[in-house]
Amino acid sequence: MVVPPEQRAVRVLVVDDDFLVRAAITGILGPRTDIDVVGTAAGGVEAIALARSHRPDVVLMDIQMPGMDGVEATRAILDQVDTEVVAITSIGTPDMVQRMLDAGAYGYILKDTAPDALAEAVLTVARGDAFLSPRHTRALVERLVAETGSDARQKAAELFRTLTDRERDAARLVAAGETDAEIAQALHVSLTTVKTHVQQARLKLGARNRTQIGVIVERAGETPTP
């Protein structure tokens, strides 16, 4: 189980205008020993106040809320508090993903995500790595690569060639938007092995997260055809 370097639970603030959603998220994360839900907020203004008082490591931020929405609240919190924001929402369009990332969010996950993936998103962002729901990776990669020049494509191809065969296979599937479990099934290897391949590919490519892996693979012309 991954924990921050300081060996304490990751402090989380949950922001959502729906009481049942707040209760559900708290119920998922609360029992974990590596995560501490330090507060919940029903809107953007309240979230800012609680973020300033509780100084959470991660803020789980809903997007559509009455009054101040999640995009505006994210900008305000990051201007005032040293924290990271993970958008958690039912809206999965590339435009909305990009709006939250532009506002400073370091993660984006859907509300129908499995409980383990929600915890993984919190822990991933807390240790300084971005997290994006795998199903959004492909659409965002295509958007980011659309105006790439020839120099960037050549550099990406050179980086891709530094990977081992298995790392290339894993990186291609990451670019296609596959989850680690789906990659393990496709390559007939264990989930642990997949995580190792993806991690090594990320380091060799100089990517901070799965989305950047996808961008480099796409620029190199190595994304598998659906």
Order of alpha helices (4+ residues) and beta strands (2+ residues): beta-alpha-beta-alpha-beta-alpha-beta-alpha-beta-alpha-beta-alpha-alpha-alpha-alpha-alpha-alpha
